[in-house]
Amino acid sequence: MRRDPAHQGFYVVVTREGEPHRFCWKIERRKQPMGVKITECGYPSFAAAYAAGRDALKELLERIHDEETKSA
């Protein structure tokens, strides 16, 4: 994952919602709202949900970086 200072405010949160023993991940941002919700549920464990959320965050940050690079 890139450690660009502009992107360090993003993080993954894992929660339990819905069915027992089902976990969800969501990406949030400190200091200012994102304007969209990025979340997915249905994972059998905290570790599985966290790993999937971490991968989604990595992809999100790469896309943001690519967009910023194109517009610069």
KETORNU-677352 format. One record per residue: residue in three letters; chain; x, y, z of N, C-alpha, C in turn. Coordinates in nm, 2 decimals, m for minus. Last residue first. Example, Ala and Ser with C-alpha at 12.3 -4.5 7.8 and 13.67 -1.06 7.14 Angstrom:
# residues 2
Ser:A:1.28:m0.22:0.71:1.37:m0.11:0.71:1.29:0.00:0.79 .
Ala:A:1.32:m0.57:0.78:1.23:m0.45:0.78:1.32:m0.33:0.78 .
//
This chain:
# residues 72
Ala:A:m0.24:1.57:m1.31:m0.13:1.66:m1.28:m0.05:1.70:m1.40 .
Ser:A:m0.42:1.38:m1.38:m0.47:1.52:m1.38:m0.36:1.62:m1.35 .
Lys:A:m0.28:1.14:m1.35:m0.34:1.18:m1.48:m0.37:1.33:m1.49 .
Thr:A:m0.24:1.14:m1.07:m0.12:1.14:m1.17:m0.17:1.19:m1.30 .
Glu:A:m0.49:1.11:m0.97:m0.41:1.23:m0.94:m0.30:1.25:m1.04 .
Glu:A:m0.55:0.86:m1.07:m0.63:0.97:m1.11:m0.56:1.11:m1.08 .
Asp:A:m0.36:0.70:m0.93:m0.36:0.71:m1.08:m0.44:0.83:m1.13 .
His:A:m0.44:0.75:m0.66:m0.31:0.79:m0.71:m0.30:0.80:m0.86 .
Ile:A:m0.69:0.62:m0.67:m0.68:0.77:m0.64:m0.54:0.82:m0.69 .
Arg:A:m0.61:0.36:m0.73:m0.69:0.43:m0.82:m0.69:0.58:m0.80 .
Glu:A:m0.46:0.30:m0.49:m0.39:0.30:m0.62:m0.47:0.38:m0.73 .
Leu:A:m0.66:0.32:m0.30:m0.55:0.42:m0.30:m0.47:0.42:m0.43 .
Leu:A:m0.82:0.10:m0.38:m0.88:0.24:m0.38:m0.77:0.34:m0.39 .
Glu:A:m0.65:m0.11:m0.34:m0.70:m0.08:m0.48:m0.75:0.06:m0.48 .
Lys:A:m0.62:m0.09:m0.06:m0.50:m0.08:m0.15:m0.54:m0.04:m0.29 .
Leu:A:m0.88:m0.14:0.01:m0.82:m0.01:0.04:m0.70:0.01:m0.05 .
Ala:A:m0.91:m0.41:m0.07:m0.99:m0.31:m0.13:m0.94:m0.17:m0.10 .
Asp:A:m0.72:m0.53:0.11:m0.70:m0.53:m0.04:m0.79:m0.43:m0.11 .
Arg:A:m0.85:m0.47:0.35:m0.71:m0.42:0.33:m0.68:m0.42:0.18 .
Gly:A:m1.08:m0.62:0.32:m1.09:m0.47:0.33:m0.96:m0.41:0.30 .
Ala:A:m0.97:m0.88:0.32:m1.05:m0.83:0.20:m1.06:m0.68:0.21 .
Ala:A:m0.86:m0.88:0.58:m0.78:m0.90:0.46:m0.84:m0.85:0.34 .
Tyr:A:m1.09:m0.85:0.74:m0.99:m0.75:0.74:m0.90:m0.76:0.62 .
Ala:A:m1.23:m1.08:0.68:m1.29:m0.95:0.65:m1.18:m0.84:0.64 .
Ala:A:m1.05:m1.27:0.78:m1.09:m1.28:0.64:m1.15:m1.14:0.60 .
Ala:A:m1.04:m1.20:1.05:m0.92:m1.20:0.97:m0.95:m1.20:0.82 .
Phe:A:m1.31:m1.24:1.14:m1.25:m1.11:1.14:m1.13:m1.10:1.05 .
Ser:A:m1.49:m1.47:0.92:m1.40:m1.44:1.04:m1.35:m1.29:1.03 .
Pro:A:m1.66:m1.50:0.71:m1.67:m1.59:0.82:m1.59:m1.56:0.94 .
Tyr:A:m1.83:m1.23:0.56:m1.70:m1.30:0.58:m1.72:m1.38:0.71 .
Gly:A:m2.04:m1.05:0.49:m2.05:m1.20:0.46:m1.93:m1.28:0.49 .
Cys:A:m2.00:m0.73:0.32:m2.03:m0.82:0.43:m2.03:m0.97:0.39 .
Glu:A:m1.84:m0.43:0.25:m1.88:m0.56:0.20:m1.90:m0.65:0.32 .
Thr:A:m1.82:m0.08:0.14:m1.83:m0.19:0.24:m1.87:m0.32:0.17 .
Ile:A:m1.80:0.25:0.11:m1.74:0.13:0.05:m1.74:0.02:0.16 .
Lys:A:m2.00:0.52:0.05:m1.98:0.41:0.14:m1.92:0.30:0.06 .
Val:A:m1.91:0.86:m0.02:m1.96:0.73:m0.06:m1.93:0.63:0.05 .
Gly:A:m1.80:1.07:0.12:m1.91:1.10:0.03:m1.97:0.97:m0.03 .
Met:A:m1.61:1.06:0.32:m1.57:1.02:0.19:m1.68:1.06:0.08 .
Pro:A:m1.56:1.33:0.56:m1.64:1.22:0.50:m1.60:1.19:0.36 .
Gln:A:m1.25:1.40:0.72:m1.36:1.45:0.63:m1.43:1.32:0.58 .
Lys:A:m1.11:1.28:0.95:m1.12:1.43:0.93:m1.23:1.47:0.83 .
Arg:A:m1.04:0.96:0.80:m1.04:1.06:0.91:m1.06:1.20:0.86 .
Arg:A:m1.25:0.74:0.63:m1.15:0.84:0.62:m1.16:0.93:0.74 .
Glu:A:m1.31:0.38:0.58:m1.35:0.52:0.63:m1.23:0.61:0.61 .
Ile:A:m1.44:0.09:0.45:m1.33:0.19:0.44:m1.38:0.32:0.49 .
Lys:A:m1.54:m0.21:0.61:m1.57:m0.08:0.54:m1.45:0.01:0.55 .
Trp:A:m1.64:m0.55:0.63:m1.54:m0.45:0.64:m1.59:m0.32:0.57 .
Cys:A:m1.81:m0.78:0.84:m1.81:m0.68:0.74:m1.69:m0.60:0.75 .
Phe:A:m1.89:m1.12:0.93:m1.82:m1.00:0.95:m1.82:m0.91:0.82 .
Arg:A:m2.08:m1.34:1.11:m2.06:m1.28:0.98:m2.00:m1.15:1.00 .
His:A:m2.17:m1.44:1.35:m2.05:m1.49:1.30:m2.02:m1.45:1.15 .
Pro:A:m2.52:m1.40:1.29:m2.41:m1.42:1.38:m2.29:m1.48:1.31 .
Glu:A:m2.62:m1.17:1.03:m2.61:m1.30:1.08:m2.50:m1.32:1.19 .
Gly:A:m2.57:m0.83:1.10:m2.66:m0.93:1.04:m2.64:m1.07:1.11 .
Glu:A:m2.22:m0.78:1.17:m2.35:m0.73:1.14:m2.44:m0.84:1.08 .
Arg:A:m1.92:m0.68:1.31:m2.01:m0.79:1.30:m2.15:m0.74:1.27 .
Thr:A:m1.66:m0.50:1.14:m1.77:m0.51:1.23:m1.84:m0.64:1.21 .
Val:A:m1.36:m0.33:1.07:m1.43:m0.46:1.07:m1.54:m0.46:1.18 .
Val:A:m1.23:m0.07:0.88:m1.30:m0.11:1.00:m1.37:m0.24:0.98 .
Val:A:m0.94:0.07:0.74:m1.04:m0.03:0.74:m1.09:m0.06:0.87 .
Tyr:A:m0.87:0.42:0.64:m0.85:0.30:0.72:m0.96:0.20:0.70 .
Phe:A:m0.71:0.72:0.54:m0.80:0.61:0.51:m0.77:0.49:0.60 .
Gly:A:m0.51:0.91:0.58:m0.64:0.92:0.66:m0.74:0.81:0.63 .
Gln:A:m0.31:0.88:0.40:m0.30:0.81:0.53:m0.42:0.82:0.61 .
His:A:m0.30:1.03:0.17:m0.39:0.91:0.17:m0.39:0.84:0.31 .
Ala:A:m0.11:1.22:0.18:m0.25:1.26:0.15:m0.35:1.15:0.17 .
Pro:A:0.13:1.08:0.21:0.07:1.15:0.32:m0.08:1.19:0.30 .
Asp:A:0.15:0.75:0.08:0.14:0.89:0.04:0.07:0.97:0.16 .
Arg:A:0.22:0.49:0.09:0.22:0.57:0.21:0.22:0.72:0.18 .
Arg:A:0.05:0.22:m0.08:0.13:0.35:m0.08:0.12:0.42:0.05 .
Met:A:0.09:m0.12:0.00:0.00:0.00:0.00:0.09:0.12:0.00 .
//
